[in-house]
Amino acid sequence: MCIRCPGMNRFAALSRAAAKAAGARLRRLGILPQAGDWAVRAAACERCPLRTVYAGVTYCGRPLLHQVARDPSADGCGCPTAAKAKRPGEHCPLDHNNRPAVISALGCTCKWCNLK
C-alpha cells in the first residue's frame, strides 16, 4: 500500500470518524465517560466562525462526508459539535484568536483548554 496516496489519507480520516462515531454512540448509552465540561465546550462551538448547521445538526465546519480532505484549522474537523464536545481528550482546532491551535509539551492553546 502507498502511504503517500491521497486515497489512503481519506481512508484514514473516514476510519477515525467511524471510531469517533462509535465512541459517541457508546457515550449516549452511558458506557463510555463524557467530558464534565462538555456543555461549556459546546457553547463555545456555537460561537465559532467554523460552525455550520446541516439538517438541524451543528458541525465543526462542513460535515466530514461532504469534505473529506480538509485542513482542520481552516475547514474544521467535520464532527457534530455536541458529540465532539462530549469526547474527553478532544481539542478544538482553533485558539481563542481563531488561529490554528498548538498542542505541545507546554500545553494546548485550543479554545477548550483555555476556557475561562
C-alpha positions in Angstrom: 0.0 0.0 0.0 1.1 3.5 -0.8 1.4 5.7 2.3 1.6 8.9 0.3 -1.5 8.2 -1.8 -4.3 10.7 -1.3 -6.9 7.9 -1.1 -5.2 6.4 1.9 -5.4 9.7 3.8 -9.1 9.8 3.1 -9.4 6.2 4.3 -7.6 7.1 7.5 -9.9 10.1 8.0 -13.0 8.0 7.5 -11.7 5.3 9.8 -11.1 7.8 12.6 -14.5 9.3 12.0 -16.1 5.9 12.3 -14.3 5.2 15.6 -15.4 8.6 16.9 -19.0 7.9 15.9 -18.9 4.5 17.7 -17.5 6.3 20.8 -20.3 8.9 20.6 -22.9 6.1 20.5 -21.3 4.4 23.5 -21.3 7.7 25.4 -25.0 8.2 24.6 -25.6 4.7 26.1 -23.6 5.6 29.2 -20.9 3.0 28.6 -18.1 5.5 28.0 -17.4 8.6 30.1 -18.1 12.1 28.8 -16.2 15.3 29.5 -17.5 17.0 32.5 -17.4 20.5 30.9 -19.0 19.4 27.6 -21.8 21.9 27.8 -19.3 24.8 28.1 -17.3 23.4 25.2 -20.5 23.0 23.1 -21.4 26.6 23.9 -18.0 27.8 22.7 -18.6 25.8 19.4 -21.9 27.7 18.9 -20.0 31.0 18.8 -17.2 29.7 16.5 -16.8 31.0 12.9 -16.3 27.4 11.6 -19.7 26.3 12.9 -22.2 25.1 10.3 -25.7 23.7 10.6 -26.7 20.8 8.3 -30.0 19.0 8.7 -30.6 20.6 12.1 -27.2 19.4 13.5 -24.3 21.7 14.3 -20.9 20.7 12.9 -17.4 21.9 13.2 -17.1 23.0 9.6 -18.9 21.2 6.8 -19.8 17.6 7.7 -16.9 15.2 7.1 -18.6 13.3 4.3 -19.2 16.5 2.4 -15.5 17.4 2.5 -13.2 14.5 3.5 -9.9 16.3 2.5 -9.5 19.2 4.9 -7.3 21.4 7.0 -8.9 21.4 10.4 -7.8 24.9 11.3 -9.4 26.3 8.1 -12.2 23.9 7.5 -13.0 22.4 10.9 -12.9 18.7 11.6 -16.4 17.9 10.3 -17.6 16.3 13.5 -21.0 17.1 15.1 -20.1 19.7 17.8 -22.2 18.1 20.6 -20.6 14.7 20.2 -17.1 16.3 19.8 -17.6 18.3 23.0 -18.6 15.2 25.0 -15.4 13.3 24.0 -12.8 13.5 26.7 -9.4 14.4 25.4 -10.8 16.1 22.3 -9.5 19.5 21.4 -10.8 22.4 19.4 -8.8 23.1 16.2 -8.7 26.8 16.9 -7.3 29.0 19.7 -9.2 32.0 21.2 -7.9 34.2 18.3 -9.4 31.7 15.7 -5.9 30.7 14.6 -4.7 27.1 14.5 -4.3 25.6 18.0 -1.0 24.2 19.0 -0.6 21.2 21.2 2.9 20.8 22.7 4.7 19.7 25.8 3.9 23.1 27.3 0.2 22.6 26.9 -2.6 23.3 24.5 -3.7 26.6 23.1 -7.1 25.5 21.9 -10.3 27.3 22.9 -11.5 24.4 25.1 -8.3 24.1 27.1 -8.3 27.8 27.8 -12.0 28.3 28.7 -12.4 30.9 31.4 
